[in-house]
Amino acid sequence: MSGAVSPAAVSSILGDGGPRGRSTTVGLVAGGLGAYWPQFPDLLPQLRASASYVSERFRRMDCEVVDAGFVSDAQEAAAAAELLRRSGCDIVVGFLTTYMTASMMLPIAQRSHAPVLLIDLQPSESMDHATFDTGQWLAYCGACALPEMANTFRRAGIEFRSVSGYLREERAWAKIERWVRAAGARATLRTGRHGLMGHLYPGMLDVSTDLTLVSANFGGHVEVLEFDDLRVRVEQVSDADVDQRLAATAQIFDLDRTVHQDDLRWACAVSLGLDRLIRDFALDSLAYYHRGLDGEVHERLGAGMILGASLLTARGIPAAGEFELRTSLAMLVAERLGGGGSFTEIQALNFRDDVVEMGHDGPAHLAISDTRPLLRGLGVYHGKRGWGVSVEFGVRHGPVTTIGIAQRRDGRYAFVTSEGTVVPGPLLQIGNTTSRVDFGCHPGDWADAWAASGISHHWALATGHLTADVAAVADLLGTEAVAVRA
């Protein structure tokens, strides 16, 4: 195995059935004005064919589709609204195939209790004006209904978003898929169970989080855990279990000569205990920290977390150190948007090369590595007690996005992002996930603008340019989104 390690590969090696994640449920309804059907007999079959194509495109997005069919009047729309309401959709998509009245779409939006996306996708790029009759034109006038829907929804106090284009236009489908991904991320936050284990790193006032605000801003549940919840599970791990995890670890990582076998076996035992903890509490993410004292078991547990937390993160269950709950949530969003998301902070500003050097000696997302990941033995963790093994690699070169969650003075959250490019160059070899990010500006200017956003000193580093995707998640949650561009 060489290069980055995919989530599927990690899950296959560990034998746990595949990366974690829930399927997004998309509610779909298409419609048009029933008065047209007897007037233009060829129109409805054409529009139904378009609706069938749209339904199939959604099914290709690895999501569950609840197709309420094609509605032609307010009565049929009411029946579709009830079906979608019962289905608990993560997003409801209304396909405006031709003109239709707002009375047909309003009850669907009102009763679904889900974000609403309106799409009008005409059959092709443009009409053939020389040959088209009225019936053929009507297949192209879905956009005619869009302002009517928008006006009605605003007067009814319903938020919505729309995508206009033509049926097989990939530009339009890229926008639609962004909203579906965002709906999946929103649903994960709204229904997620987030573990918080240990205690705040003393003095880190920026990462301190009021647990009520997590549920107030995003929904979901924060499960408060003790390190003893982990301790009792680690104590139940057998030597045979550790041997199996050692063999799996050797398939995923290179081992530096600094790794001591006793430390590695302990990290494997902690990793197995973490797996059981996640399963027993049905967690979707985890943030943790424990200081400990003089080598006692809780200190050793806190110091032995990095391997297991990285393996969890690689399988779609983000884990963040230093009690960074909001960063674990940012990592979860990055994961659901397909960008990985690794626990990160600033290492240094490089004014010679005009890059910001980033990294952290904590949980890493193996899928964003540019090489096969390395386990390095550390006798000292900077600023933390204990010793053990840490994950080291450089982030894959190319576009990246920093994603964090700021807390405002009034308790509201804000997503903060900044897009850059990981570029080649020398990296520290100190057991960190490291990168050199070019933000297209003076590193000092970027650091000033990033800090001014209100971000904490940790965030998720994700591959790809995802600012628009994160903004879509924020829109669906009713949350502020800030894009930092120095």
C-alpha positions as CSV (number, residue, x, y, z in Angstrom):
1,M,0.0,0.0,0.0
2,S,1.4,3.4,-0.9
3,G,0.1,7.0,-0.8
4,A,-3.1,8.0,1.0
5,V,-5.1,5.4,2.7
6,S,-8.8,5.4,1.8
7,P,-11.6,5.0,4.4
8,A,-12.8,1.9,2.6
9,A,-9.3,0.4,2.8
10,V,-8.9,1.2,6.5
11,S,-12.3,-0.4,7.2
12,S,-11.5,-3.4,5.2
13,I,-8.2,-4.0,7.0
14,L,-9.9,-3.5,10.4
15,G,-12.8,-5.6,9.4
16,D,-15.6,-3.3,10.6
17,G,-17.9,-3.1,7.6
18,G,-17.0,0.2,6.0
19,P,-16.9,3.9,6.7
20,R,-19.5,5.4,9.0
21,G,-22.2,7.7,7.6
22,R,-25.9,8.0,7.1
23,S,-27.7,8.1,3.8
24,T,-29.3,11.4,2.8
25,T,-33.0,11.2,2.2
26,V,-34.2,13.4,-0.7
27,G,-37.9,14.0,-1.2
28,L,-38.8,14.7,-4.8
29,V,-42.0,16.0,-6.4
30,A,-42.5,17.1,-10.0
31,G,-45.4,19.1,-11.2
32,G,-47.1,21.2,-13.8
33,L,-50.5,22.9,-14.4
34,G,-53.1,20.3,-15.1
35,A,-55.1,22.6,-17.4
36,Y,-52.5,22.1,-20.0
37,W,-52.9,18.3,-20.4
38,P,-56.1,18.2,-22.5
39,Q,-55.0,21.2,-24.5
40,F,-51.6,19.8,-25.5
41,P,-51.7,16.0,-25.3
42,D,-48.0,15.5,-26.1
43,L,-46.9,17.8,-23.2
44,L,-47.5,15.6,-20.1
45,P,-45.6,12.5,-21.5
46,Q,-42.6,14.7,-22.2
47,L,-42.6,16.3,-18.8
48,R,-43.0,12.9,-17.1
49,A,-40.0,11.6,-19.0
50,S,-38.0,14.6,-17.7
51,A,-39.2,13.9,-14.2
52,S,-38.1,10.3,-14.5
53,Y,-34.6,11.4,-15.6
54,V,-34.4,13.8,-12.7
55,S,-35.4,11.0,-10.2
56,E,-32.7,8.7,-11.7
57,R,-30.0,11.4,-11.3
58,F,-30.9,11.8,-7.6
59,R,-30.6,8.0,-7.2
60,R,-27.1,8.1,-8.6
61,M,-26.0,10.4,-5.7
62,D,-25.9,7.6,-3.2
63,C,-28.9,8.9,-1.4
64,E,-32.4,7.5,-0.6
65,V,-35.0,9.1,-2.9
66,V,-38.7,9.4,-1.8
67,D,-40.4,10.1,-5.1
68,A,-43.8,11.6,-4.6
69,G,-44.5,11.5,-8.3
70,F,-46.0,14.1,-10.7
71,V,-48.7,16.4,-9.4
72,S,-51.1,18.4,-11.6
73,D,-53.3,20.2,-9.1
74,A,-53.6,21.3,-5.4
75,Q,-55.3,18.1,-4.3
76,E,-52.5,15.9,-5.7
77,A,-49.9,18.2,-4.2
78,A,-51.5,17.9,-0.8
79,A,-51.2,14.1,-1.0
80,A,-47.6,14.4,-2.1
81,A,-47.0,16.8,0.9
82,E,-48.3,14.2,3.3
83,L,-46.1,11.5,1.9
84,L,-43.0,13.6,2.1
85,R,-43.9,14.8,5.6
86,R,-44.1,11.1,6.8
87,S,-40.9,10.3,5.2
88,G,-38.7,12.6,7.3
89,C,-36.7,13.9,4.3
90,D,-33.4,15.8,4.7
91,I,-34.3,18.0,1.8
92,V,-37.4,18.4,-0.4
93,V,-36.8,19.1,-4.1
94,G,-39.6,20.6,-6.2
95,F,-39.1,20.1,-10.0
96,L,-41.0,22.9,-11.9
97,T,-41.4,21.1,-15.2
98,T,-43.6,23.9,-16.7
99,Y,-45.7,26.6,-15.2
100,M,-47.6,25.6,-12.1
101,T,-49.4,27.7,-9.4
102,A,-47.8,28.4,-6.1
103,S,-50.8,26.7,-4.4
104,M,-49.4,23.4,-5.6
105,M,-46.0,23.8,-4.1
106,L,-46.7,25.8,-0.9
107,P,-48.3,22.9,1.1
108,I,-45.3,20.7,0.2
109,A,-42.9,23.2,1.5
110,Q,-45.0,24.0,4.6
111,R,-45.6,20.4,5.7
112,S,-42.3,18.8,5.0
113,H,-40.3,20.6,7.8
114,A,-37.2,20.2,5.6
115,P,-35.1,22.6,3.6
116,V,-36.7,23.2,0.1
117,L,-34.8,23.3,-3.2
118,L,-36.7,24.4,-6.3
119,I,-35.3,23.3,-9.7
120,D,-36.4,24.2,-13.1
121,L,-34.6,22.3,-15.8
122,Q,-35.9,22.8,-19.3
123,P,-35.4,20.0,-21.9
124,S,-32.4,21.6,-23.7
125,E,-30.3,24.7,-24.0
126,S,-32.8,26.6,-26.0
127,M,-36.0,26.3,-28.0
128,D,-36.2,25.7,-31.8
129,H,-38.1,28.9,-32.5
130,A,-38.8,28.1,-36.1
131,T,-40.6,24.8,-35.4
132,F,-42.0,25.0,-31.9
133,D,-45.7,25.3,-31.2
134,T,-47.3,26.4,-27.9
135,G,-47.3,22.9,-26.4
136,Q,-43.5,22.5,-27.1
137,W,-42.8,26.0,-25.7
138,L,-44.6,25.1,-22.4
139,A,-42.0,22.4,-21.7
140,Y,-39.5,25.2,-21.4
141,C,-41.4,27.6,-19.1
142,G,-40.6,26.1,-15.7
143,A,-38.7,29.3,-14.9
144,C,-41.9,31.2,-15.4
145,A,-43.2,29.7,-12.2
146,L,-40.1,30.4,-10.1
147,P,-40.7,34.0,-9.2
148,E,-44.3,33.1,-8.2
149,M,-43.0,30.4,-5.9
150,A,-40.3,32.7,-4.5
151,N,-42.8,35.5,-3.8
152,T,-45.3,33.1,-2.1
153,F,-42.6,31.4,0.0
154,R,-41.2,34.7,1.2
155,R,-44.7,35.9,2.2
156,A,-45.3,32.5,4.0
157,G,-41.9,32.8,5.8
158,I,-40.4,29.8,4.1
159,E,-36.7,29.7,3.2
160,F,-35.9,28.2,-0.2
161,R,-33.1,28.0,-2.7
162,S,-33.3,27.3,-6.5
163,V,-31.3,26.0,-9.4
164,S,-32.2,26.9,-13.0
165,G,-30.7,25.3,-16.0
166,Y,-31.5,22.6,-18.6
167,L,-32.0,18.9,-18.1
168,R,-28.6,17.5,-18.9
169,E,-26.6,20.5,-17.9
170,E,-23.8,19.4,-15.6
171,R,-23.3,22.9,-14.3
172,A,-26.8,22.8,-12.9
173,W,-26.4,19.3,-11.6
174,A,-23.2,20.3,-9.8
175,K,-25.2,23.0,-7.9
176,I,-28.0,20.5,-7.1
177,E,-25.5,17.9,-5.8
178,R,-24.0,20.6,-3.6
179,W,-27.3,21.2,-2.0
180,V,-27.8,17.4,-1.5
181,R,-24.4,17.1,0.2
182,A,-25.2,20.1,2.3
183,A,-28.5,18.6,3.4
184,G,-26.7,15.4,4.4
185,A,-24.2,17.3,6.5
186,R,-27.0,19.3,8.1
187,A,-28.9,16.1,8.9
188,T,-25.8,14.6,10.5
189,L,-25.4,17.6,12.8
190,R,-29.1,17.6,13.6
191,T,-29.3,13.9,14.5
192,G,-25.7,13.3,15.5
193,R,-24.3,12.1,18.8
194,H,-21.1,13.8,19.7
195,G,-18.8,12.5,22.5
196,L,-17.0,14.9,24.8
197,M,-14.5,13.0,27.0
198,G,-12.3,14.3,29.8
199,H,-11.9,18.0,30.5
200,L,-10.9,21.3,29.0
201,Y,-7.2,21.9,28.3
202,P,-6.4,24.4,31.1
203,G,-6.5,28.0,29.9
204,M,-7.8,27.4,26.4
205,L,-10.6,29.8,26.7
206,D,-11.2,29.9,22.9
207,V,-12.2,26.2,22.7
208,S,-14.5,26.2,25.7
209,T,-17.9,25.3,24.5
210,D,-21.3,25.7,26.1
211,L,-22.9,22.3,25.4
212,T,-26.4,23.7,25.2
213,L,-25.3,25.9,22.3
214,V,-24.4,22.9,20.2
215,S,-27.9,21.6,20.3
216,A,-29.3,25.1,20.1
217,N,-27.3,26.0,16.9
218,F,-27.1,22.6,15.1
219,G,-29.3,20.1,16.9
220,G,-27.9,16.7,17.9
221,H,-26.8,15.5,21.3
222,V,-23.5,15.9,23.2
223,E,-22.7,12.8,25.3
224,V,-20.5,13.7,28.3
225,L,-18.0,10.9,28.9
226,E,-15.3,10.1,31.5
227,F,-11.9,8.7,30.7
228,D,-13.0,5.9,33.0
229,D,-15.6,5.0,30.3
230,L,-12.6,4.3,28.1
231,R,-10.5,2.8,30.8
232,V,-12.9,-0.1,31.6
233,R,-13.1,-0.9,27.9
234,V,-9.4,-0.9,27.4
235,E,-9.1,-3.3,30.4
236,Q,-11.3,-5.7,28.6
237,V,-9.1,-5.9,25.5
238,S,-7.2,-9.2,25.2
239,D,-3.7,-9.8,24.0
240,A,-5.1,-11.6,21.0
241,D,-7.1,-8.5,20.1
242,V,-4.0,-6.4,20.4
243,D,-2.0,-8.8,18.2
244,Q,-4.7,-8.4,15.5
245,R,-4.7,-4.6,15.7
246,L,-0.9,-4.6,15.6
247,A,-1.1,-6.6,12.3
248,A,-3.7,-4.2,10.9
249,T,-1.6,-1.2,12.0
250,A,1.4,-2.5,10.1
251,Q,-0.7,-2.7,6.9
252,I,-1.8,0.9,7.2
253,F,1.3,2.7,8.6
254,D,5.1,2.7,8.2
255,L,6.8,2.4,11.6
256,D,9.6,4.7,12.4
257,R,12.6,3.3,14.4
258,T,11.6,5.6,17.2
259,V,8.4,3.6,17.9
260,H,8.8,1.4,21.0
261,Q,6.9,-1.9,20.9
262,D,5.3,-1.5,24.3
263,D,4.0,2.0,23.4
264,L,2.6,0.6,20.1
265,R,0.8,-2.2,21.9
266,W,-0.7,0.2,24.3
267,A,-1.9,2.5,21.5
268,C,-3.5,-0.6,19.8
269,A,-5.2,-1.5,23.1
270,V,-6.5,2.1,23.4
271,S,-7.6,2.0,19.8
272,L,-9.7,-1.1,20.4
273,G,-11.2,0.4,23.6
274,L,-12.1,3.5,21.6
275,D,-13.8,1.4,18.9
276,R,-15.9,-0.2,21.7
277,L,-16.7,3.2,23.3
278,I,-17.9,4.6,20.0
279,R,-20.1,1.6,19.4
280,D,-21.5,1.5,22.9
281,F,-22.5,5.1,22.9
282,A,-23.4,5.3,19.2
283,L,-21.1,8.3,18.6
284,D,-20.7,10.2,15.3
285,S,-17.7,12.3,16.6
286,L,-15.5,12.6,19.6
287,A,-13.5,15.4,21.3
288,Y,-11.2,14.5,24.2
289,Y,-8.4,15.6,26.5
290,H,-7.0,14.5,29.9
291,R,-3.9,15.8,31.6
292,G,-3.2,13.0,34.1
293,L,-0.2,12.8,36.4
294,D,3.1,10.8,36.8
295,G,2.3,8.1,34.4
296,E,-0.9,6.8,36.0
297,V,-3.5,5.1,33.8
298,H,-5.5,8.1,32.8
299,E,-2.4,10.0,31.7
300,R,-1.4,6.9,29.6
301,L,-4.9,6.8,28.1
302,G,-4.8,10.4,27.1
303,A,-1.3,10.0,25.6
304,G,-2.3,6.8,23.8
305,M,-5.2,8.2,21.9
306,I,-3.6,9.3,18.6
307,L,-3.5,6.0,16.7
308,G,-7.0,5.0,17.6
309,A,-8.5,8.5,17.1
310,S,-6.8,8.6,13.6
311,L,-8.3,5.2,12.7
312,L,-11.7,6.4,13.8
313,T,-11.3,9.6,11.8
314,A,-10.3,7.6,8.7
315,R,-13.6,5.6,9.0
316,G,-15.8,8.7,9.1
317,I,-16.0,9.3,12.9
318,P,-13.9,12.4,13.5
319,A,-11.9,12.7,16.7
320,A,-10.3,15.9,17.9
321,G,-7.8,16.4,20.7
322,E,-7.6,19.1,23.3
323,F,-11.3,19.0,24.1
324,E,-12.1,20.8,20.8
325,L,-15.7,20.0,20.4
326,R,-16.5,22.6,17.7
327,T,-13.5,21.4,15.7
328,S,-14.7,17.8,15.8
329,L,-18.0,19.1,14.4
330,A,-16.2,21.0,11.7
331,M,-14.3,17.8,10.9
332,L,-17.6,16.0,10.7
333,V,-18.9,18.5,8.2
334,A,-15.7,18.3,6.1
335,E,-16.0,14.5,6.2
336,R,-19.6,14.5,5.0
337,L,-18.7,17.0,2.2
338,G,-16.1,14.6,1.0
339,G,-13.0,16.6,2.0
340,G,-11.7,14.5,4.9
341,G,-10.9,17.0,7.5
342,S,-7.9,16.7,9.8
343,F,-7.3,18.4,13.2
344,T,-5.1,21.4,12.5
345,E,-3.5,24.6,13.8
346,I,-0.9,27.1,12.6
347,Q,2.7,25.9,13.1
348,A,4.5,28.9,11.7
349,L,4.4,31.6,9.0
350,N,6.9,31.2,6.2
351,F,7.6,34.7,4.8
352,R,10.4,33.4,2.5
353,D,8.1,31.0,0.6
354,D,4.8,32.9,1.2
355,V,3.1,29.9,2.8
356,V,1.3,29.2,6.1
357,E,2.7,26.1,7.7
358,M,0.0,24.0,9.5
359,G,-0.2,20.8,11.5
360,H,-0.9,19.1,14.8
361,D,0.4,16.2,16.9
362,G,-3.0,14.7,17.2
363,P,-5.6,12.7,15.3
364,A,-5.1,12.8,11.5
365,H,-7.3,12.0,8.6
366,L,-5.3,9.3,6.7
367,A,-7.2,9.9,3.4
368,I,-5.7,13.4,2.9
369,S,-2.1,12.1,3.1
370,D,0.3,12.5,0.2
371,T,2.3,9.5,1.3
372,R,1.8,6.3,3.3
373,P,1.4,7.6,6.8
374,L,4.1,7.1,9.4
375,L,3.9,6.3,13.1
376,R,6.6,8.1,15.0
377,G,7.5,7.6,18.6
378,L,7.5,10.7,20.8
379,G,9.0,10.9,24.2
380,V,7.3,14.3,24.7
381,Y,4.1,15.7,23.4
382,H,4.3,19.5,23.2
383,G,2.3,21.0,26.0
384,K,0.7,17.7,27.0
385,R,1.7,14.9,29.4
386,G,2.7,11.4,28.5
387,W,4.5,9.8,25.6
388,G,3.8,7.3,22.9
389,V,3.2,7.1,19.1
390,S,2.0,9.9,16.8
391,V,0.8,10.0,13.2
392,E,3.0,11.9,10.7
393,F,2.5,12.7,7.0
394,G,2.3,15.6,4.6
395,V,-1.1,16.7,3.2
396,R,-1.7,15.9,-0.4
397,H,-0.7,18.7,-2.7
398,G,-3.5,20.7,-4.3
399,P,-6.6,22.7,-3.3
400,V,-7.6,22.7,0.4
401,T,-10.0,24.5,2.6
402,T,-9.7,25.4,6.3
403,I,-13.1,24.9,8.0
404,G,-13.8,26.0,11.6
405,I,-16.8,26.9,13.7
406,A,-16.6,30.2,15.6
407,Q,-18.8,31.1,18.6
408,R,-20.2,34.7,18.6
409,R,-20.7,36.7,21.8
410,D,-24.5,36.1,21.6
411,G,-24.0,32.4,21.4
412,R,-24.6,31.9,17.7
413,Y,-22.2,29.8,15.7
414,A,-20.5,30.8,12.4
415,F,-18.8,28.6,9.8
416,V,-15.4,30.1,8.8
417,T,-13.6,29.0,5.8
418,S,-10.6,29.9,3.7
419,E,-9.4,28.3,0.5
420,G,-5.7,27.8,-0.4
421,T,-3.3,25.3,-2.1
422,V,-1.0,22.9,-0.4
423,V,2.4,23.3,-2.2
424,P,5.6,21.2,-2.0
425,G,8.5,22.1,0.3
426,P,10.3,21.0,3.5
427,L,8.2,19.8,6.4
428,L,8.9,19.2,10.0
429,Q,9.4,15.5,11.0
430,I,8.0,15.7,14.5
431,G,5.0,13.4,14.5
432,N,2.5,15.9,13.0
433,T,0.1,16.1,10.1
434,T,1.8,19.0,8.3
435,S,1.2,21.1,5.2
436,R,2.4,24.3,3.5
437,V,-0.6,26.3,2.4
438,D,-0.4,29.1,-0.1
439,F,-3.5,31.4,0.4
440,G,-2.5,33.6,-2.5
441,C,-1.4,36.5,-0.2
442,H,1.2,37.5,2.3
443,P,1.1,34.9,5.2
444,G,0.9,37.6,7.8
445,D,-2.1,39.2,6.1
446,W,-3.8,35.9,6.0
447,A,-3.2,35.1,9.6
448,D,-4.6,38.6,10.6
449,A,-7.7,38.1,8.5
450,W,-8.2,34.5,9.8
451,A,-7.9,35.5,13.4
452,A,-10.2,38.5,12.9
453,S,-13.0,36.1,11.8
454,G,-13.4,34.9,15.4
455,I,-12.1,31.4,14.8
456,S,-10.5,29.4,17.6
457,H,-6.9,28.2,17.2
458,H,-7.9,24.8,15.9
459,W,-9.8,23.9,12.7
460,A,-10.3,21.2,10.1
461,L,-8.1,21.1,7.1
462,A,-10.0,19.5,4.2
463,T,-9.0,18.7,0.7
464,G,-10.7,20.5,-2.2
465,H,-12.2,24.0,-2.4
466,L,-15.3,23.7,-0.2
467,T,-16.3,27.2,0.7
468,A,-19.4,27.1,-1.4
469,D,-20.3,23.7,0.0
470,V,-19.9,24.9,3.6
471,A,-21.9,28.0,2.8
472,A,-24.7,25.8,1.6
473,V,-24.6,23.8,4.9
474,A,-24.8,27.1,6.8
475,D,-27.7,28.3,4.6
476,L,-29.7,25.1,5.4
477,L,-28.9,25.5,9.1
478,G,-29.7,29.3,9.2
479,T,-26.1,29.9,10.4
480,E,-23.6,32.6,9.4
481,A,-20.9,31.7,6.9
482,V,-17.6,33.7,6.7
483,A,-15.2,33.2,3.8
484,V,-11.7,34.7,4.7
485,R,-9.9,36.1,1.8
486,A,-6.9,38.3,2.8
